[in-house]
Amino acid sequence: MFKTIKADLAIIRERDPAARGLLEILLCYPGFQAISLHRLSHKLWNYRLPLVPRLLSQITRTLTGIEIHPAAKIGTGVFIDHGMGVVIGETTEIGNRCLLYQGVTLGGTGKESGKRHPTLAENVVIGAGAKILGAITVGANTRVGAGSVVVRDVEANSTVVGIPGRVVHQSGVKVNPLAHSALP
C-alpha cells in the first residue's frame, strides 16, 4: 500500500511543476485525495460490502468533485490534475502512470451488462474535457486531446483529437487524413 502511495506522490511531483512539497500534495490535491480514498473504497468493494464503498465514493465526490466508482481498477502512479468533474465508471481499468485532466469522463454507452467502460493502458494522457466512451481500449503511451470524444479502440503510441476522436499521429508519424489506406 505504501509503495502505491509513494508512486502516486512521485508522479505528481514529476508532472506538476506547481507541486511544492509533500504536505501541499496531501492537503491540496483533490486528485490525490480522490484516488487514495478510492483505493480504500475499492478494497471494501472487493470484500462484497456494496453500500459502504458506494457511500465513501459519494463522500469523496462531494469533497473533491471527482466521481470514481468503487469497482473501477486504477493502477499505480495515476494523477488526476485539476480533477473537478472527472467521472470514472464501474468497469473502467486505468493502467499505471496515466494522467487525467479536469472534466474527463471514462464512461459507458448504454445499460448493457459486463464490461462497458474503457480500459487505458500504461502512460496514457487524457486532455481536459475529453470523453472516452464504451468498452474500448486506449493503447499505451497514447495522448487524447482536450475535448475529444473517443468511441473506438486506439492503438498504442497514438495521438487522438476531435469529435469523433481520430488518430492524427501514430508511433510519431503524422497520419495523412486523406490517405485512406493508412487509417488505423
N, C-alpha and C positions, 0 to 999 in steps of 0.2 A: 504494500500500500504506500509506504514512504517513497519507494522507487518511482511509483506513478506520480505522486505529488511533486517530487523533485523534477521529473520530466516536464510536467505541466508548468511549473515555475520557470524552468530553463528556457522553454520555447517563448514564453512571454518576454523574458529578458533579452533573448536573441532577436526577436522580431519586432519589438516595440521600443523605439528609442526614448519614449516618454517614461518608461518604467525605471524609476529611480532607486528602488530598493525593495527588499522582501516584504517589509511591513506595509508599504504602499500597495503592493500587489495583493496581499492578503486582505486588506481592508477596503480597497478602492476599485478592484477589477471585478465587475459583475460576471464576466465570462468565466473567470477562475472560480468564483464562488458557486456559480450555477453548475459547472462541471463537477466540482468537489461534492456538492450536495447530491448531484445526480448519481455519483458513484455509490453513495450511501443508499439512495432510493433503489438503485439497480440491484444492489445486494439483497435488500429486503424483498424486491420483486422476485428474485431468484429463489427466495425461501417460500414463495407462494403466499405472500401476505399482500393481497391486491389493494386494500384500502389505505393502509399506512403509507406505502410508497407513492400512491397517487396523491394523497393529501400532502406529503412532503414536496412533491413536484409542483403542486399548486401554490404552496407557500413560497417555494423558490421562485416561481413565475411572478408572484406578487412583489417579491423583494428585488428581483433582478431584471424583470422584463424579458426573460429568456424561458421558453417553454420546451422542456425536454421530457418525453415520455419515459417512465422508469424502465421500460423494456428495451429501449434503444441501447445499442452497443457502441461504446466510444473508446477508441484506443488511447495510448499514452501520448503526451505532448501535444494535445489538441488545444487550440487557442481560439476563443470566441472574442474578437476585438470589437469594442463598442456594441455590445450584444443586443441592444434593445430591439425587440420584435423578432428575434430568431425563434423559429419553430422547428423542432426535430421530432419526427413521427415515430410511432411504436416499433416498426420493423427496420428502422434505419440502422446502418452499420457505418461507422466512421473509422477509417484507418489511422495509424499513428502519424503525428506531426502535420495534421491538417489545420487550415486556418479558415475561419468563417467570419465574415464581417456582418454588420448590422442588417437586420431585415431579411436575412437568408431563411428560406423555407426548404426543408427537406421533407416533402410531403407525399401523400398518396394521391391517387386519381379517381378513386371510387370506393365502394363498400365491399369489394371482394375480400375474401379471407386469405390468410397466408401472407407471404412476403409481398408487400405493397408500397414500400418506401425505398429510397435509393441506398446504394452502397457506394461509399467513397473509399478508394484505395489510399495508399500512403501518400503524404505530401501533396494533397490537393488544396488549392486555394479557391474559395468561392467569394466573389465580389459582392459588395453591398446590394441588397435588394434582389439578388438572384434567386430563382426558384428552380429546384431540381425535383421533378415530379415523377412518381411511379417507381416500379421495381426495376430500376435501371442501375447500371454500374458506370461510375466515372473512374477511368484508369489513373494509375499512379502518375504523379508529377504534372497533373493537368491543372490549368487555370480557367476559371469560368468568369467572364467579365460581369461587371456590375449591371444589374437589371436584366440579365439574360434569363430565358426560360428554357430549360433543358428537359426534354421528354424522351430522348433516345440514348442508348449506350454511347459512351465516348471512350475511344482508345487512349492508352497511356501517352504521356508526353504531348498533349494537345492543348490548344487554346481555343476556347469556345466563346462566341459572342452572339447577341441578337435574340430575336423572338420570331420563330423558334430558334433555339441555340444551334449554331452551325460552327463547324471546325474551320478556323482560319489559319492555324499553324499546326503542324503535326511533326513531332520529333525535330523541331527547329526549322522546318521548311514551310514556307508560305504555300497555302493551298489556293490555287487559282480557281475562283468560283465558277468560271466558265469551262474548266477542264473536267467535264462530267465523268470521264474515265478515272480520274484521280480522287473522286469523292470517297470518303471512308464508308 
